[in-house]
Structure formats: C-alpha cells, structure tokens
C-alpha cells in the first residue's frame, strides 16, 4: 500500500522516495521545506504565489493562453483580484485583465454557463500538491521522517488536505505531529497553525472597514431601495455588512464574558479566524481555544482507533481500508462555521428579497437606475421575471463598462496622449465589483482611482 492512495492514474506516492524523485533531491528539497518554524506547505505556496504574480506582471498577463483563461474565468477569484489591486493598481496590465473579465462575464451571463477557475488558484493548487507530496514521501524515510518529527509540521488545513489520500503509517505520523504542535499553548503562531497563512486577510479587513453605514428604511421595500442607491451589489453589500457586524459582535461578547460563546456550535473557519484575529486578538484567543480543543479531541480519537485496530491479518485488507476511511472521515469533514453561516444566510435572504421585490414597479424603477446585482448573484436569481430584469440590466452595464475600459486603453496610445482621462479612468475598479462584488467585500468602488500607470 502506498503513502497516498492513487485514484487518478498518477504515480503512487509514498512507497519509496526513489520511486518518484531521486533520493538526493528528495532530501535537499525536504530539508528546504522544513527550514524555519512555519508550515512548510504554506511557505512553499507563498513562494509560488509570489512567483506567479511576478511573472504575470512581467509578461504572462499578455500571453494568448492566459488571456483566454482570464476570459473563461471572468478574471480571477476575489482574493487574487485584491492582490492585483494592491500590487499594480490600475494601468495597462489591469486594463487587459478587466477587458477579458468583462468579455467572459457577458459570455457567461448570456449563455447561462459556468465560469472557469482562477488561473492563480490553479497554480497554487499545483504548488500545494507538490509540497504535500514531497512531505508525504519523506515521512516514509527514517532520516527525513525524523526531521519532520522535530519540526512544527504542517498547519491544520494542509494536514487535513494531505490526510485524504495517505495510508495508515503516514496518517498516524501526521496526526501525532499535529497533536504535539496543538499542545504547545505558548506558541505565538497559533492562528497560523490552526488556519494556515492568509496574506489576503489584511486586504479583506481594509475593504470591509470601508463599507458604508447600514442604510435603514421604515419598511422592507424602503430599506431595499435605500440600499439600491449605493453603487454596489445589494446582496454582496448586505453580506459584507453582516460579516463586519458578526466580527464586531464577537468582540463585544468576548469583552462582556457572554457565556453563549461557549455554547455556540461549530468553530470559525480558517478565513474568519484570521479576520477575527485582525479585529481583536483577545476575542480570537477564545476562538483559537475552541478550535484547538475540538481538533485535539478528534486527533486523539483517531490515534486511539489506530492503536486499537486489529492487525491486517485478522481484519483483511478490505476491512483495514474501510476502518481507516471511517476513522479519518471525522477529521477531514467540513466543520460548521457560525460566521460563514451568518454570511450565507443573509445572502440567500437578500437574493430572495430582490427576486420577489422586482415584481413591484417602484422597486424595478429604482433597480434599473442602480448598480444592480453583480454577475455572480444575478446568475443565482431563480424567479424568471426577476432574472430577466436583472440580467438585461447587468448586460447593459457590462457593455458600458467594457466601452469605458476600452476607452482607457485607447488613451494609453501615443497618438492620443493629448487627450485627458475622463470618468472612465476608474472603470476598471467599478468593473471588478460589477463582475463579483466580493472583491471589494460588497462595498462600492472608490471614485477617482486613476487607471493610469
């Protein structure tokens, strides 16, 4: 049985490092991954991300294949669009990205098809798999396995990812190392151990703090219309405001010693644990201990099962595999996150409200003068009449944005250098929010953000 079960036709991993990679290379790369205290996979992925965006900015953004992938995926995911905004802002690179994203968005909207994946996410997934494979292979070698035991090991998210396909010896070693790391309560990197690295968390926090005050109305319809006045996707804005409200509520409850926090089901997911840590470290400490306790108990149960499992000769190969799959199911299963539940709940609720209220003439008139829904949410409207209104309105806005971005690109030309930029200069930022409002955490695009270099 190999270190990682092969279900995709790929070469099996874990039988012997030499089966996949030459021993000297395994040792050197394994040692490189285990330098420092942080999760080796997180560090490898962070380097891969840096390399991807450096090359993207230098050359690959203009490659035919990359432009096709950007069009197919309606650009990039919200986290990586935020990185582009921070790293390069406006200019000809972002203009290229946004032109492809808008073209892909209109095509997806009209064909009612599924968009492709984010090219940056694909690159990082490959980097994650490679680093994880390297570590799994190394755990079966006595010398490199000792290096891993002496290291802090992988973070919880990457252990869970690796645990899906490894055999019993590797699963046991991963669990023991993680259990030991979780037991170190003096470790200042508890958030990273439980939630991995999250370089996007400060960007999310920055955009979330820019959200406007929550508008109010005397009735449900008036409240909806007051939010439609804001130049943002109504559903994304509602979700962003709810997320900010939940984080602030968590901080207040922690400061007041609210006992209900101890009975709240589930645990914060990796992203929301990072979000809370940026808002208030003390409140995050409570969430960290809840998550640490829950995962420690799961790891101990898994190791107890493994220790008490009868030998393969008595249970048979099939029985051993079935037991192993059953025992790790609890460990790798998706856990309930109350913050995610709060966000998804308000998204569903407000999307249903828009679908119902668009049948009213006053709301429809207000909607057709507004930003309207982003592409992501317009595609989810289920009421046929409301969907026609939302998609027709959105297609027109995407068309105007595409013209504005094209106009910006035209004015970059030497022959048009005498022309001053107009209101189209910040169309690139309005466009990314129109495609997916989550990029700006649901808020409106800031005015006056020049698209120039």
GUMAR-707051 format. One record per residue (C-alpha): x, y, z. Coordinates in pm, whole numbers, plus 50000, padded with zeros to 5 digits. Layout:
GUMAR-707051
XYZ
...
//
This chain:
GUMAR-707051
500005000050000
501455034049907
501795065450116
498975082349921
496255062549752
496335066649374
492845071849233
493685094048940
496125072748746
499105092748876
502255075949005
501695063349362
503265083749634
504985072049948
506215036849866
509735049849828
511075084849762
513225069949485
510105057649308
509155093449224
512175115749277
515875108649313
516865103949682
519365132649692
516785156749554
514135144649799
516435150750094
517555185249984
514055197249899
512615181350213
515185199550425
514465231750239
510745228550315
511445223150684
513545254350734
512105277550995
509055272151214
506165278550980
504105253250790
506355240850507
503465238450262
502275273750342
505765287150277
506035268149952
502645281149835
503505316949935
506655315049722
504655300249432
502155328849458
504925354749460
506475338549154
503155335948969
502295372749013
505815384648941
505795366048611
502195376848549
503175413448583
506305409648371
504915390248078
502245363448116
499295387448150
499555393947777
500015357847666
497235344147447
496685313947671
496495334947989
494075359647833
491855330747726
491865317048080
491055351148224
488125353947987
486905319048068
487135325348445
485715361048435
489095372748562
490465359148886
488955349949222
488215378649468
491345372249677
493685373649378
491955403649226
492535421349558
496205412149530
496355426949179
494705458949301
497255462049581
500265451949372
499695470149044
496555491349081
495375504948751
497335506648428
497635486548111
498045453148293
494835456948490
493095470548181
493985438247999
492735416948289
489465435948320
488755436147945
489005398247940
486965395148260
484165416748121
484095397847792
483955364947979
481275377848215
478975388247931
479535355047758
478825335548078
475735356348153
474245352547806
474995315347777
473995308748138
477175287948168
479615281248449
482765302948458
486185286748462
488605285848752
491045312748863
494435307048691
496295318449003
494355293749219
495225265848975
498925274249002
498785274849382
496855242049393
499665225949194
502245240749431
500285227949731
500075192949586
503775192049505
504895203249852
502425179750018
503605150549804
507205158349893
506465157850265
504355126250245
507115108450056
509675119950311
507685107150608
508265071150495
512045075450506
513525072050859
516015100550819
513635126050669
510785114050889
512875123251192
513345158351053
509575162251030
509015149851386
511485175851514
509765203251314
506485220151398
504995203051095
502195213050861
499315235350964
495885220551028
494405228850683
497305212550499
497325182050729
493615177350656
494265180750285
497115155550293
495155131550516
492585125050244
494835101750047
497565088350273
497895053550419
497865044750785
501585049750875
501685084650725
498295094350869
499455083851214
502675104051187
500855134851060
498315132151342
500945127751614
502995157451494
499935180051470
498685168751811
502035177551966
502015211751797
498475219051918
499575210852271
502095239252273
499985267252420
502935290952438
503325290652060
502695326251931
501745312551588
498535295351696
496445312651428
498805301251152
498905265851295
495115263051301
494335283350990
497485284250778
498915315650620
496385340750487
498035370150314
494645382050191
493245387650542
494595423550577
493185432150235
489755418750331
489875438350656
490805470550476
487935468250227
485495457050498
486245487650709
485435509850409
481875496950390
479245524150440
476925526350737
473935503550713
471015522050550
467595518950709
464015522850592
460615523350752
459545492750554
461225463150387
460755478350041
462075512450152
465095495850312
465805477249988
465525508949781
467825527850019
470485501249966
469985501049591
471015537649589
474515526649697
476675518749394
477265482449485
475705448049451
472895447549706
473485411249807
477275414749837
476855446850037
474375430250274
476735400750320
479745423250380
477885443950638
476665412450810
480205398450825
481525430750977
478655431051225
479315394951324
483005401251391
482255432051600
479535413151789
482025385351867
484445410852011
481745426852227
480525393252357
484075383152445
484705415452635
481455411352828
482155374952906
478985363352731
478505326752825
476685319852497
480035319852316
480845287352492
477705270452364
477805284052009
478085253651779
480975247951544
484205267351508
485435296151297
486845285850960
490415294950869
489495327650693
487215340150970
489745331051239
492255353351061
489605380551024
488795379951396
492475379951493
492955412251297
489985428351472
490755417251828
493425392851949
491635385652278
488425375552104
490465354751861
492085337652159
488715323952267
488025311251913
491515296151896
490995276252216
487645262952095
489165251851768
492265237751937
490155217552184
487845203451914
490685193051682
492785178951967
489885156452067
489455144851705
493145136851667
493185117151992
490155096951886
491815089551554
495045078251719
493115056951969
491305039751682
494585033451503
496195019451817
493274996051886
492844984451527
493484947251484
496294936151250
495544933550880
495954895850901
492894893851127
490694920250961
491744915750599
492934942650360
489424954550272
488404957150636
491514977250723
490835001750441
487185005850543
488165012450904
490795037850802
488365056650577
485745057250852
488135069851119
489575098250918
486145109250792
485525128351114
488915145351092
488605157750733
484875165550731
483885201850683
483055218551013
480245243351072
481445279451085
478955303651251
480405333551064
480055316050728
476515306450824
475685342650906
477065354550572
475455327650357
472155332050541
471905369150462
472985362750103
470155338050049
467665360550224
468525392250030
468715374049697
465205361149758
464075396149852
465415410849528
463755383149329
460415389649496
460545427849504
461465432949137
457845425049056
456955458749216
457165488048976
458775512649226
461485487549314
462035478748948
462395515448856
464875520549140
466795489149043
467155499448679
468815531948790
471145513849031
474305492949023
472165461749038
473455427149121
476925415549030
477325387548777
477765361349048
474445369449213
472445377848901
473105342448779
471535329149101
468165346949071
465585319249036
462405339048961
462175340348581
460695375148555
463185389748805
466055371448636
465185387048300
465215422048454
468445416148644
470325400348353
469185425748093
470205454348322
473525437648405
474395430248043
473915466947957
476125478348245
478825453548147
478675466947793
479185502947909
482005492548142
483665473847856
483495505547645
484995526247930
487855501847982
488455501147607
488465539147603
491045539047880
493205515447675
492825537647369
494075567947559
497205549147658
498195551047292
500855575947193
498635590946925
496035600547187
498365613847456
496895648647413
493525636447546
492755639547916
491285609948100
487635612648190
485305593848423
486365561748254
489675563048445
488305542648735
486105519748525
488505490548588
487725491248961
483975495148905
484175466148660
485725441248902
482975449349153
480295445148886
481635410748796
481915399249159
481055422449446
483055401249691
486265416749555
485575448849750
483835429950034
480495442249897
481315479149905
481185504949625
484285511849417
486115543249541
485775572049299
488795588649145
491085557949139
493155565248833
493685537048590
496915553048474
500335537548535
//
